[in-house]
């Protein structure tokens, strides 16, 4: 069984449409995928529809929520969410509006650095989806200001870059609660670089955290072993995925490239079945 529980589409800042992502996953021989767009569930329904053409592939409705801690960010993945939940939709709409306002401010800051990015072009690249920094990076790349997406983040729009702008975010416990209210299973995404991780996990477990993304693009065997140990110590499930955004995006690796053990998926599905969540 090949599984990827962390994939992005054009519903946020990925490069493949939900249907294209499903087709790609099927071509690669994946058995289970989760669509986890940033602050957006708009890709879930079309992905579920596309998956009907591939009986061997299951799609888990998901989302990735950005949250704020002092000096950094924490991302919460939600699996098996009810993508029709109106409360979730309202909360995500507020977060997407904040992303758009942040995008405008980043473009203004870039202009002060003599980097002329057309805001309308950024909106065109987002194509009605949640505006993200990769859309701005793409606009910069088209104008020749950078040679890669990674350069955009490392030099300009990453957290410590001169054009970085904060935006409205939830706290990690608030994001966990939002996922739970939408009937989902909250998991801590790409946790290895989170400062104070060992004290954060028990606080989030108390709030309802179910899993830890131990298997992630670029993690060494030592890092995976350390994270798996933390998961065991705190009684949460180990999960994982590629964080694929697209071959040209420079974020994440190819779908299915992270070797997630089948027992991790089985444990996640067992919890979903216990809670009678959709799958």
C-alpha positions in Angstrom: 0.0 0.0 0.0 1.4 3.4 -1.1 -0.1 6.4 0.8 0.4 10.1 0.8 -1.5 12.1 3.4 -0.2 15.6 2.6 -1.0 16.9 -0.9 -1.8 20.4 -2.3 -3.9 21.4 -5.3 -4.9 24.6 -7.1 -7.5 25.0 -4.4 -4.7 26.6 -2.5 -1.1 27.0 -3.8 -0.5 23.7 -5.6 0.0 23.4 -9.3 -2.3 20.5 -10.2 -6.1 20.7 -10.1 -7.8 18.3 -7.7 -8.7 16.0 -10.6 -5.2 16.2 -12.0 -3.8 15.3 -8.5 -6.1 12.3 -8.3 -5.0 11.1 -11.8 -1.4 11.5 -10.9 -1.8 9.6 -7.7 -3.5 6.8 -9.6 -0.8 6.7 -12.2 1.8 6.4 -9.5 0.0 3.5 -7.9 -1.1 5.1 -4.7 -3.9 3.5 -2.7 -4.8 6.3 -0.3 -4.3 10.1 -0.5 -5.4 13.1 1.5 -6.2 16.5 -0.2 -4.9 19.0 2.4 -5.0 22.5 0.9 -4.0 25.5 2.9 -7.1 27.0 4.6 -9.3 25.6 1.9 -11.6 22.6 1.3 -12.6 23.6 -2.2 -10.5 20.9 -3.7 -12.1 18.0 -1.8 -15.4 17.6 -3.7 -13.8 17.6 -7.2 -11.1 15.2 -5.9 -13.7 12.8 -4.6 -15.6 13.0 -7.9 -12.4 12.3 -9.9 -11.6 9.3 -7.7 -14.8 7.5 -8.8 -12.9 6.7 -12.0 -10.2 4.9 -9.9 -11.7 2.2 -7.7 -8.3 1.3 -6.2 -7.7 4.8 -4.9 -9.3 6.3 -1.8 -9.4 10.1 -1.1 -9.5 11.4 2.5 -11.0 14.9 2.8 -8.5 17.1 4.5 -7.2 20.6 5.2 -4.0 22.2 6.4 -4.4 25.1 8.9 -1.7 27.7 9.6 -1.3 28.7 13.2 1.0 31.0 15.1 3.4 30.6 18.0 6.0 33.0 19.3 8.8 33.1 16.7 7.3 30.7 14.3 4.3 28.8 12.7 2.7 25.5 13.5 0.6 23.8 10.8 -2.3 21.5 11.7 -3.5 18.9 9.3 -7.2 17.8 9.5 -8.2 14.3 8.1 -11.7 13.0 7.5 -13.2 16.4 7.9 -16.8 17.1 6.9 -16.1 19.4 4.0 -19.7 20.5 3.9 -19.6 21.8 7.5 -20.7 25.5 7.4 -18.8 26.5 10.5 -15.6 25.2 9.0 -16.4 27.0 5.7 -16.9 30.3 7.5 -13.6 30.0 9.4 -11.6 29.1 6.3 -13.2 32.0 4.4 -11.9 34.4 7.0 -8.4 32.9 6.9 -8.4 33.1 3.1 -9.4 36.7 3.2 -6.4 37.3 5.5 -4.2 35.5 3.0 -5.3 37.8 0.2 -4.7 40.9 2.3 -1.3 39.6 3.3 -0.5 39.0 -0.4 -1.3 42.6 -1.3 1.1 43.8 1.5 3.9 41.5 0.3 3.5 42.8 -3.3 3.8 46.4 -1.9 6.9 45.5 0.1 8.5 43.9 -3.0 7.8 47.2 -4.9 9.8 49.0 -2.3 12.7 46.6 -3.1 12.3 47.5 -6.8 10.6 44.2 -7.5 7.6 45.0 -9.6 5.0 42.2 -9.3 1.5 42.8 -10.8 -1.2 42.0 -8.2 -3.6 41.1 -10.9 -1.2 38.6 -12.2 -1.0 37.0 -8.7 -4.8 36.7 -8.7 -4.7 35.1 -12.1 -2.2 32.6 -10.9 -4.4 31.8 -7.9 -7.3 31.3 -10.3 -9.9 32.0 -7.6 -8.3 29.8 -5.0 -6.7 30.8 -1.8 -3.8 33.2 -2.5 -0.5 32.0 -1.3 3.1 33.0 -1.3 3.9 30.5 -4.1 1.6 32.5 -6.4 3.7 35.6 -5.7 6.9 33.6 -6.2 5.5 32.4 -9.6 4.8 36.0 -10.6 8.4 37.0 -9.6 9.8 34.0 -11.6 7.9 35.1 -14.7 9.4 38.6 -14.4 12.9 37.2 -14.0 13.5 38.5 -10.5 14.3 35.0 -9.2 15.6 31.8 -10.7 13.5 29.4 -8.5 10.7 29.3 -6.0 13.2 28.5 -3.2 15.1 31.7 -4.0 11.9 33.8 -3.6 11.4 32.4 -0.1 15.0 32.4 1.0 15.7 36.0 -0.2 12.4 37.8 -0.1 9.1 36.4 1.1 10.2 33.7 3.7 9.6 34.4 7.4 12.8 36.3 7.8 12.8 38.0 4.4 12.4 41.7 3.8 9.0 41.3 2.1 7.5 38.9 4.6 4.2 39.9 6.1 2.3 38.3 9.0 -1.4 37.5 8.6 -4.3 36.4 10.7 -3.7 32.9 12.2 -5.3 30.6 14.7 -3.4 29.3 17.7 -2.5 25.6 17.5 -5.2 24.6 20.0 -7.8 26.6 18.2 -6.9 24.8 14.9 -7.2 21.5 16.6 -10.6 22.5 17.9 -11.7 23.7 14.5 -10.8 20.3 13.0 -12.6 18.4 15.7 -15.7 20.5 15.3 -15.7 19.6 11.6 -15.6 15.9 12.5 -12.0 15.5 11.7 -8.8 14.0 13.1 -6.1 16.7 13.8 -2.5 16.0 13.2 0.7 18.1 13.7 2.3 18.7 10.4 6.1 18.7 9.6 7.0 19.0 13.3 10.8 18.4 13.4 11.7 22.1 13.3 9.1 23.4 15.7 10.7 25.1 18.7 9.5 23.6 22.0 7.9 20.6 20.2 8.2 18.3 23.3 6.2 20.7 25.4 3.8 21.5 22.6 2.6 17.9 21.9 1.1 17.3 25.3 -0.8 20.6 25.2 -2.2 19.7 21.8 -2.9 16.2 22.9 -5.1 17.6 25.7 -6.9 19.7 23.1 -7.6 16.7 21.0 -4.5 16.0 18.8 -4.6 12.6 17.2 -1.4 12.3 15.1 2.1 13.5 14.4 3.6 13.7 10.9 6.7 11.7 11.6 7.3 10.8 7.9 7.9 13.8 5.8 9.9 15.0 2.8 13.6 15.2 3.6 13.4 13.7 7.2 16.3 11.5 8.0 16.0 8.1 9.7 17.2 9.6 12.9 14.6 12.4 12.8 11.8 9.9 12.0 12.9 7.7 14.9 12.9 10.6 17.3 9.5 11.7 16.2 8.1 8.2 16.3 9.4 8.0 19.9 7.5 11.2 20.8 4.4 9.9 19.2 4.6 6.7 21.3 5.3 8.6 24.5 2.3 10.8 24.0 -0.1 8.2 22.6 -0.6 9.7 19.1 -0.6 8.1 15.7 2.4 8.5 13.3 1.4 9.9 9.9 3.2 11.3 6.9 3.2 12.7 3.4 5.2 14.5 0.7 3.7 18.0 1.0 3.6 18.0 -2.8 2.7 21.3 -4.4 3.8 20.6 -7.9 7.0 19.6 -9.8 7.9 23.2 -10.4 6.9 24.6 -7.0 10.1 23.6 -5.2 8.0 22.5 -2.1 7.7 18.9 -1.1 8.6 15.8 -3.1 6.7 13.6 -5.6 3.4 12.1 -4.3 4.0 8.7 -2.6 7.8 9.3 -2.3 7.6 9.4 1.5 7.6 5.8 2.8 4.7 5.7 5.3 4.4 2.3 6.9 1.0 0.6 6.2 0.3 0.2 9.9 0.3 4.0 10.4 -2.6 4.3 7.8 -4.4 1.4 9.4 -4.3 3.0 12.8 -5.6 6.3 11.4 -8.4 4.6 9.6 -9.2 2.6 12.8 -9.7 5.8 14.7 -11.8 7.3 11.9 -14.0 4.2 12.0 -14.3 4.3 15.8 -15.5 7.9 15.5 -17.7 7.0 12.5 -16.1 9.5 10.2 -16.5 9.5 6.5 -14.1 7.5 4.3 
